């Protein structure tokens, strides 16, 4: 399958900075061996929607599980779709940690995203304590089982929590092992659809390590954090997917 490189901009960027970054990514996107997805803060989605869709897809970083209601400060999946998003990141470790999101909450959001026509990018991954305890694969299997609905159709991102924004990455063997576990779980539950599901790696991916990581079996792209805020770095990661 064609690789996907997704950029999670998190809570970074003024409108001017977001437009400039998106334009730089768009300018360098032609001819790359990977598809590109950028996920800016949701307030910038309308301004970037006009340039998205040609070679760069546009996503959001979260949505609420409800279609509407008394949920001050939240945004529904349908609202995101309406302003131009086609994808949404769900279950990111920062949401799980900072906002107490459980697997059940993530699954409800995934259902909402699918109902609204968004492609969910569902994040799973272990903490450092869980890895040291030998629980990494069990944690990821549980998160997959409890975060995905039976009609799931979307993307999975493996993000070892301890590697996010730290500059540290698991060994290539560790990444390959978890991605194989994810693939086995998806195929066991969803059959051929699970075999065709993109599994992205997220956790301090940068130009210097992207080629080796993207060459691993069952690594179908990357969910990039800090490096996605620099267009040249983000494009270099995508170029490394060939």
C-alpha positions in Angstrom: 0.0 0.0 0.0 1.1 3.6 -0.6 2.7 5.0 2.6 1.0 7.8 4.5 2.9 10.5 6.4 0.7 12.4 8.8 1.7 15.5 10.7 0.3 16.3 14.1 0.9 20.0 14.7 -0.6 19.8 18.2 -1.1 23.2 19.8 1.3 25.1 17.7 1.1 27.9 15.2 -0.7 31.2 14.6 -2.9 31.4 11.5 -0.1 33.1 9.6 2.4 30.4 10.6 -0.1 27.6 9.8 -0.8 28.9 6.3 2.9 29.4 5.6 3.7 25.8 6.8 0.8 24.3 4.8 1.9 26.2 1.7 5.4 25.0 2.0 4.3 21.4 2.5 1.9 21.7 -0.5 4.7 23.1 -2.7 7.0 20.2 -2.0 4.4 17.4 -2.1 4.4 16.6 -5.8 6.2 13.4 -6.8 6.7 12.1 -3.3 6.4 8.3 -2.7 3.9 8.9 0.1 0.6 10.5 0.7 0.6 13.5 3.1 -1.9 14.4 5.9 -1.6 17.5 8.0 -3.5 17.9 11.3 -3.4 21.6 12.5 -5.3 23.0 15.4 -8.9 22.9 14.4 -9.3 26.7 14.4 -7.0 26.7 11.3 -8.8 24.1 9.3 -11.1 26.4 7.4 -8.1 28.5 6.2 -6.2 25.5 5.0 -9.1 23.6 3.5 -8.9 25.4 0.2 -5.4 24.2 -0.4 -5.9 20.6 0.9 -7.2 17.7 -1.2 -4.9 18.0 -4.2 -1.8 16.3 -2.8 -2.2 17.0 1.0 -5.1 15.8 3.1 -6.4 17.8 6.1 -7.3 16.4 9.5 -8.2 17.4 13.0 -6.7 16.3 16.3 -9.8 15.3 18.2 -13.6 15.3 18.2 -16.4 14.8 20.7 -18.3 11.6 20.7 -21.7 13.4 20.6 -23.1 14.8 17.4 -24.2 18.0 19.3 -25.2 19.1 22.7 -24.1 21.0 25.9 -20.4 20.3 25.6 -18.7 23.6 26.1 -15.4 23.9 24.3 -15.8 20.7 22.3 -16.2 20.1 18.6 -18.2 17.4 16.9 -17.0 15.2 14.0 -19.7 16.6 11.8 -18.5 20.1 12.4 -15.0 19.1 11.5 -16.2 17.5 8.3 -18.2 20.6 7.5 -15.2 22.9 7.6 -13.0 20.7 5.4 -11.4 18.0 7.5 -11.3 14.4 6.1 -9.4 12.7 8.9 -9.2 13.0 12.7 -6.6 11.8 15.2 -8.3 10.0 18.2 -6.9 8.4 21.3 -3.6 10.2 21.2 -1.6 9.5 24.4 -1.7 13.2 25.3 -5.5 13.1 25.2 -5.6 9.9 27.1 -3.2 11.3 29.8 -4.2 15.0 29.9 -8.0 14.4 29.6 -8.4 11.0 31.1 -9.7 9.4 27.9 -10.3 5.7 28.3 -10.5 3.1 25.5 -14.3 3.3 25.8 -14.3 7.1 25.2 -12.0 6.6 22.3 -14.3 4.0 20.7 -17.3 6.3 21.1 -15.3 9.0 19.3 -14.3 6.6 16.5 -17.9 5.7 16.0 -18.8 9.4 15.8 -16.0 10.1 13.3 -17.1 7.2 11.1 -20.7 8.4 11.2 -19.7 11.8 10.1 -17.6 10.5 7.2 -14.2 11.2 8.7 -11.3 8.7 8.6 -10.2 8.0 12.2 -6.5 7.8 13.0 -6.5 5.8 16.2 -3.5 5.9 18.5 -2.3 3.1 20.7 0.9 2.6 22.7 2.5 1.7 26.0 4.1 3.8 28.7 7.7 3.2 29.6 6.7 1.5 32.8 4.5 -0.9 30.9 7.3 -1.7 28.4 9.8 -2.3 31.2 7.3 -4.7 32.8 7.0 -6.6 29.6 3.5 -5.5 29.0 3.8 -3.6 25.7 2.2 -6.1 23.4 -0.6 -6.9 25.9 -1.4 -3.2 26.3 -1.5 -2.6 22.6 -3.8 -5.6 22.0 -6.1 -4.4 24.8 -6.3 -0.9 23.4 -7.1 -2.2 19.9 -9.8 -4.5 21.2 -11.4 -1.8 23.3 -10.9 1.3 21.2 -12.1 0.0 17.9 -15.8 -0.6 17.0 -16.8 -3.7 15.0 -17.3 -1.6 11.9 -13.9 0.1 12.1 -12.4 1.4 8.9 -9.5 3.8 9.4 -5.9 4.0 10.3 -3.9 2.8 13.4 -0.9 4.7 14.8 1.5 3.0 17.2 3.1 5.6 19.4 5.2 4.4 22.4 4.3 7.0 24.9 7.8 7.3 26.3 9.2 8.2 22.8 6.8 11.1 22.0 8.7 14.3 21.9 11.7 12.9 23.7 14.0 12.2 20.8 14.1 8.5 22.0 12.9 5.7 19.8 12.4 2.0 20.3 14.8 -0.3 18.5 13.8 -1.3 15.0 13.2 -4.8 16.3 10.8 -3.5 19.0 8.9 -1.4 16.4 8.6 -4.3 14.0 7.4 -6.6 16.8 4.6 -4.2 17.9 3.5 -3.5 14.4 3.3 -7.3 13.7 1.2 -7.6 16.9 -1.1 -4.8 15.6 -1.4 -6.4 12.2 -2.2 -9.8 13.7 -4.9 -8.3 15.9 -6.4 -6.4 13.0 -6.4 -9.4 10.6 -7.8 -11.7 13.3 -10.7 -9.3 13.9 -11.3 -7.7 10.5 -9.9 -10.2 8.0 -8.8 -8.7 4.7 -9.7 -5.2 5.8 -7.2 -5.6 8.6 -4.5 -6.6 6.2 -5.1 -3.5 4.2 -5.2 -1.1 7.2 -2.4 1.5 7.4 -0.3 1.2 10.6 1.7 4.3 11.2 4.7 4.6 13.6 4.7 7.7 15.8 7.3 8.7 18.3 10.3 10.9 17.5 10.3 10.1 13.8 12.7 12.5 12.0 14.6 12.6 8.7 17.6 10.8 10.3 15.7 7.7 11.3 12.7 7.7 8.9 14.2 5.5 6.2 15.1 2.7 8.5 11.7 2.8 10.3 9.6 3.1 7.2 11.4 0.1 5.6 10.2 -2.2 8.4 7.4 -4.8 7.8 3.9 -3.5 8.6 5.1 0.1 9.0 2.9 1.8 6.4 3.9 5.4 7.3 4.4 7.8 10.2 2.5 10.0 12.6 5.0 12.8 12.9 4.9 15.4 15.7 7.8 17.9 16.1 9.3 17.3 12.7 6.0 18.1 11.0 6.4 21.7 12.1 9.3 22.2 9.8 8.3 21.7 6.2 11.7 20.5 5.0 11.9 17.9 7.7 8.3 16.6 7.1 8.9 16.4 3.3 12.2 14.6 3.9 10.5 12.0 6.0 7.9 11.5 3.2 10.8 11.2 0.7 12.3 8.5 2.8 9.3 6.2 2.3 10.5 5.1 -1.1 
